[in-house]
Amino acid sequence: MQNLAPIALFVYNRPEHTRRTISYLQKNQLANDSRLFIYSDGAKTEADKAKVEEIRRYAQTVTGFKSVTVIKRETNIGLANSIISGVTHLVNDYGKVIVFEDDLLSSPYTLQYFNEALDRYAANEEVMHVGAYMYNLKAQGLTQSFFYRAATSWGWATWSRAWKNFEPDVDKLIQQFDKAKINQFSIEGTMNFWRQIQQFKAGKNNSWAIRWYASIFLKGGLTLNPAHSLIQNIGHDGTGVHSNNEDIYQVQVSRQPVTWFPSVLQEDEKAYSAIKQFLKNRKGSLWQRGVRFLKQVKEKYLSK
């Protein structure tokens, strides 16, 4: 794999998360031969300025990659706009991209997985997205990697040929859905993907990820995923812009490389069933939900 994909890392105001994310990336096989682009959004408030500047100073010292380029936004354009513009820029220049945010710990084999998948499916139009995170699935006998319909946003990669299908206009997306498609899109009602679309329409979120998944879904696209997660998200500690303090999606990062990739371009029924089962039961019993809610309320109160 000589023609490695560039890595886009989007950061804002969490210096310690950023350091940990980069330290894990540096331990990846292929890191030394990969170009890293760090996109630093401008401060939204005066209170954020110090941390934004701290991250930018640190970013200038980062080594362990073929090259490190720091892109400093003069103003705050928000995570969605930062990702959309950064991904567009890199796929236009390199034809493909690997995308990280500032709260993702990777396996030593994550970059290897991304680059092999990007090479393997480069000419397969149906494959539009490569994800590295996967839920803690309980099913036995899953293949090392599989195709699925939904796109995960915690460590992912794509090609320029797929990204050109990204539709940012939520109204254009909504008008293509009917009742049957909404059910399929929402994994038979087990995940709130359609509600996320509605919330974006209502101005209650600014998610690029739900629009990207919808774009893939409406094109009949596939996403490649590992059976055992190659990413751990450390942003569910209450520090993230779009995350709560919770452990539903915590996983053990795989310490093994992915060496098997599917040759049949269709959604894996066994993996789909396992994911649907996880999503259906992810919040636990009413008692467990109540305990989790009280814990979140308590931590929110104590943080004030």
C-alpha positions as CSV (number, residue, x, y, z in Angstrom):
1,M,0.0,0.0,0.0
2,Q,2.1,2.9,-1.3
3,N,-0.6,5.4,-2.0
4,L,-1.9,5.9,1.6
5,A,-5.0,8.0,2.3
6,P,-4.5,11.3,4.1
7,I,-5.8,11.5,7.7
8,A,-8.1,14.4,8.6
9,L,-8.3,15.1,12.3
10,F,-10.9,17.7,13.5
11,V,-10.2,19.4,16.8
12,Y,-11.6,22.2,18.8
13,N,-11.2,22.8,22.6
14,R,-10.3,19.5,24.3
15,P,-6.4,19.4,24.6
16,E,-6.2,16.2,26.6
17,H,-8.6,14.3,24.3
18,T,-6.6,15.6,21.3
19,R,-3.3,14.4,22.8
20,R,-4.6,11.0,23.5
21,T,-6.2,10.6,20.1
22,I,-2.9,11.6,18.4
23,S,-0.8,9.4,20.7
24,Y,-2.8,6.4,19.7
25,L,-2.6,7.3,16.0
26,Q,1.1,7.6,16.3
27,K,1.3,4.0,17.4
28,N,-0.6,2.8,14.3
29,Q,1.2,0.8,11.7
30,L,1.4,3.0,8.6
31,A,1.4,6.2,10.7
32,N,5.0,7.1,9.6
33,D,4.0,6.9,6.0
34,S,0.7,8.8,6.4
35,R,0.0,12.5,5.9
36,L,-1.9,14.1,8.9
37,F,-4.1,17.2,8.4
38,I,-5.2,18.8,11.7
39,Y,-8.3,21.0,11.2
40,S,-8.6,23.4,14.2
41,D,-11.8,25.3,14.4
42,G,-11.8,28.9,15.6
43,A,-13.0,29.8,19.1
44,K,-16.8,30.2,19.5
45,T,-16.5,32.2,22.7
46,E,-13.8,34.1,24.6
47,A,-13.8,31.3,27.2
48,D,-12.7,28.8,24.5
49,K,-9.8,30.8,23.1
50,A,-7.1,29.6,25.5
51,K,-7.8,25.9,24.9
52,V,-8.0,26.4,21.1
53,E,-4.6,28.2,21.2
54,E,-3.2,25.4,23.5
55,I,-4.3,22.8,21.0
56,R,-2.8,24.8,18.1
57,R,0.6,25.1,19.9
58,Y,0.6,21.4,20.6
59,A,-0.4,20.5,16.9
60,Q,2.7,22.4,15.7
61,T,4.9,19.9,17.7
62,V,3.3,16.7,16.5
63,T,5.6,14.2,14.8
64,G,5.4,10.5,13.8
65,F,3.7,11.0,10.5
66,K,5.0,11.5,6.9
67,S,3.9,15.1,7.2
68,V,1.7,17.2,9.6
69,T,-0.3,20.1,8.3
70,V,-2.3,22.3,10.7
71,I,-5.3,24.2,9.2
72,K,-6.4,27.0,11.6
73,R,-9.9,28.4,11.0
74,E,-10.0,32.1,11.7
75,T,-13.6,31.9,12.9
76,N,-15.8,29.2,14.4
77,I,-17.5,27.4,11.5
78,G,-18.8,24.5,13.6
79,L,-17.9,20.8,13.5
80,A,-20.3,19.9,10.6
81,N,-19.0,22.7,8.3
82,S,-15.4,21.9,9.3
83,I,-15.8,18.2,8.5
84,I,-17.7,18.8,5.2
85,S,-15.2,21.4,3.9
86,G,-12.1,19.4,5.2
87,V,-13.3,16.1,3.7
88,T,-14.2,17.8,0.4
89,H,-10.8,19.4,0.2
90,L,-8.8,16.2,0.8
91,V,-10.9,13.9,-1.4
92,N,-10.5,16.5,-4.2
93,D,-6.7,16.4,-3.7
94,Y,-6.1,12.7,-2.9
95,G,-9.2,10.9,-4.1
96,K,-9.8,9.4,-0.6
97,V,-9.6,10.3,3.1
98,I,-9.6,8.8,6.6
99,V,-11.5,10.9,9.1
100,F,-11.0,11.3,12.9
101,E,-12.4,13.6,15.5
102,D,-10.5,14.5,18.7
103,D,-12.0,11.9,21.0
104,L,-11.2,8.6,19.2
105,L,-8.6,6.0,20.4
106,S,-7.5,3.7,17.6
107,S,-6.1,0.2,17.5
108,P,-2.5,-0.1,16.1
109,Y,-4.2,-1.7,13.0
110,T,-6.8,0.9,12.3
111,L,-5.0,2.8,9.6
112,Q,-4.0,-0.6,8.0
113,Y,-7.7,-1.6,8.0
114,F,-8.7,1.7,6.4
115,N,-6.1,1.7,3.7
116,E,-6.6,-1.9,2.7
117,A,-10.4,-1.4,2.5
118,L,-9.9,1.8,0.5
119,D,-7.7,0.0,-2.0
120,R,-9.8,-3.2,-2.1
121,Y,-13.1,-1.4,-2.9
122,A,-11.8,1.6,-4.7
123,A,-13.7,0.6,-7.9
124,N,-16.8,-0.7,-6.3
125,E,-19.4,2.1,-6.5
126,E,-21.8,0.3,-4.1
127,V,-19.3,0.6,-1.3
128,M,-19.4,4.2,-0.1
129,H,-18.1,4.3,3.4
130,V,-15.6,2.4,5.6
131,G,-16.3,2.5,9.4
132,A,-13.9,1.5,12.1
133,Y,-16.2,1.6,15.2
134,M,-18.6,-1.2,16.0
135,Y,-21.0,-1.9,18.9
136,N,-20.2,-4.6,21.4
137,L,-22.0,-7.3,19.4
138,K,-22.8,-10.6,21.2
139,A,-23.5,-12.8,18.1
140,Q,-21.1,-15.7,17.5
141,G,-19.6,-16.5,14.2
142,L,-19.5,-13.0,12.6
143,T,-16.9,-12.5,9.9
144,Q,-14.0,-10.2,10.6
145,S,-15.6,-7.5,8.5
146,F,-19.0,-7.1,6.8
147,F,-21.2,-4.9,4.8
148,Y,-24.1,-3.0,6.5
149,R,-26.4,-0.1,5.5
150,A,-25.7,2.5,8.2
151,A,-22.6,4.7,8.4
152,T,-20.8,5.1,11.7
153,S,-19.0,8.4,12.3
154,W,-16.4,7.4,14.9
155,G,-13.5,6.9,12.6
156,W,-14.4,6.5,9.0
157,A,-13.1,6.7,5.5
158,T,-14.4,7.3,2.0
159,W,-13.5,8.1,-1.6
160,S,-14.2,11.1,-3.8
161,R,-16.5,9.0,-6.0
162,A,-18.7,8.3,-3.0
163,W,-18.5,11.7,-1.3
164,K,-19.7,13.4,-4.4
165,N,-23.1,11.9,-3.5
166,F,-23.2,13.7,-0.1
167,E,-26.4,15.8,0.0
168,P,-26.3,18.5,2.6
169,D,-29.9,19.8,1.9
170,V,-32.1,17.9,4.3
171,D,-35.3,18.8,2.4
172,K,-33.9,17.0,-0.7
173,L,-33.2,14.0,1.5
174,I,-36.6,14.0,3.3
175,Q,-38.6,14.1,0.1
176,Q,-37.0,10.8,-1.1
177,F,-38.2,8.9,2.0
178,D,-41.5,7.0,2.3
179,K,-42.8,4.9,5.3
180,A,-41.0,1.8,4.2
181,K,-37.7,3.6,3.7
182,I,-38.0,5.3,7.1
183,N,-38.4,1.9,8.7
184,Q,-35.4,0.4,6.9
185,F,-33.3,3.6,7.6
186,S,-34.1,3.3,11.3
187,I,-33.1,-0.4,11.5
188,E,-36.7,-1.3,11.9
189,G,-37.3,1.3,14.6
190,T,-34.4,0.3,16.8
191,M,-32.4,3.4,16.3
192,N,-33.4,7.1,16.2
193,F,-31.9,7.9,12.8
194,W,-35.1,9.3,11.3
195,R,-35.6,11.5,14.4
196,Q,-32.1,12.8,13.9
197,I,-33.2,13.9,10.4
198,Q,-36.3,15.6,11.8
199,Q,-34.2,17.3,14.5
200,F,-31.8,18.6,11.9
201,K,-34.7,20.0,9.9
202,A,-36.0,21.7,13.1
203,G,-32.6,23.2,13.9
204,K,-32.1,21.0,17.0
205,N,-28.9,19.5,15.8
206,N,-26.3,20.3,13.1
207,S,-25.3,16.7,12.2
208,W,-23.3,16.1,9.1
209,A,-23.2,12.4,9.9
210,I,-27.0,11.8,9.7
211,R,-27.1,13.5,6.3
212,W,-24.1,11.4,5.1
213,Y,-25.8,8.2,6.2
214,A,-29.1,9.3,4.5
215,S,-27.1,10.1,1.3
216,I,-25.6,6.6,1.3
217,F,-28.9,4.9,2.1
218,L,-30.8,6.7,-0.6
219,K,-28.1,5.6,-3.2
220,G,-28.4,2.0,-2.0
221,G,-24.8,2.2,-0.8
222,L,-23.0,-0.2,1.5
223,T,-20.7,0.5,4.5
224,L,-17.8,-1.8,5.5
225,N,-17.4,-2.4,9.2
226,P,-15.3,-4.6,11.5
227,A,-17.0,-7.2,13.7
228,H,-14.8,-6.0,16.6
229,S,-14.3,-2.3,17.0
230,L,-11.0,-0.7,16.0
231,I,-12.1,2.6,17.7
232,Q,-13.0,3.6,21.3
233,N,-14.9,6.9,21.7
234,I,-13.7,8.8,24.8
235,G,-16.0,11.7,24.2
236,H,-18.9,10.3,26.2
237,D,-17.6,12.0,29.4
238,G,-19.8,15.1,29.0
239,T,-17.1,17.2,27.3
240,G,-18.3,16.7,23.7
241,V,-20.6,19.1,21.9
242,H,-23.0,16.4,20.9
243,S,-22.4,13.7,23.5
244,N,-23.8,12.8,26.9
245,N,-22.0,11.1,29.8
246,E,-22.8,7.5,29.2
247,D,-21.3,4.1,28.6
248,I,-23.8,2.4,26.3
249,Y,-21.4,2.5,23.4
250,Q,-18.2,1.6,25.3
251,V,-16.1,-1.2,23.7
252,Q,-12.8,-3.1,24.0
253,V,-10.7,-2.1,21.0
254,S,-9.5,-5.1,19.0
255,R,-5.8,-5.8,19.2
256,Q,-5.9,-7.9,16.1
257,P,-5.7,-6.8,12.5
258,V,-8.6,-7.3,10.1
259,T,-7.3,-9.8,7.5
260,W,-10.6,-10.9,5.9
261,F,-12.8,-8.7,3.8
262,P,-16.1,-9.7,2.1
263,S,-16.1,-10.3,-1.7
264,V,-19.9,-10.4,-2.1
265,L,-21.3,-6.9,-2.2
266,Q,-24.4,-7.2,-0.1
267,E,-25.5,-6.5,3.5
268,D,-24.6,-9.3,5.9
269,E,-27.8,-10.6,7.3
270,K,-26.2,-12.1,10.4
271,A,-24.4,-8.9,11.2
272,Y,-27.6,-6.8,10.6
273,S,-29.5,-9.0,13.0
274,A,-26.8,-8.7,15.6
275,I,-26.7,-4.9,15.3
276,K,-30.5,-4.7,15.4
277,Q,-30.5,-6.8,18.6
278,F,-27.9,-4.6,20.2
279,L,-29.7,-1.4,19.3
280,K,-33.0,-2.8,20.6
281,N,-31.6,-3.7,24.0
282,R,-28.8,-1.1,24.3
283,K,-30.5,0.9,27.1
284,G,-31.2,-2.0,29.3
285,S,-34.1,-2.5,31.6
286,L,-36.3,0.3,33.0
287,W,-34.3,0.1,36.2
288,Q,-31.0,0.4,34.4
289,R,-32.3,3.3,32.4
290,G,-33.5,5.1,35.6
291,V,-30.1,4.6,37.3
292,R,-28.3,5.9,34.2
293,F,-30.6,9.0,34.0
294,L,-30.1,9.8,37.7
295,K,-26.3,9.4,37.3
296,Q,-26.3,11.9,34.3
297,V,-28.4,14.4,36.3
298,K,-26.1,14.1,39.3
299,E,-23.0,14.6,37.2
300,K,-24.5,17.5,35.4
301,Y,-25.5,19.2,38.7
302,L,-22.0,18.6,40.3
303,S,-20.3,20.0,37.2
304,K,-22.0,23.4,37.6
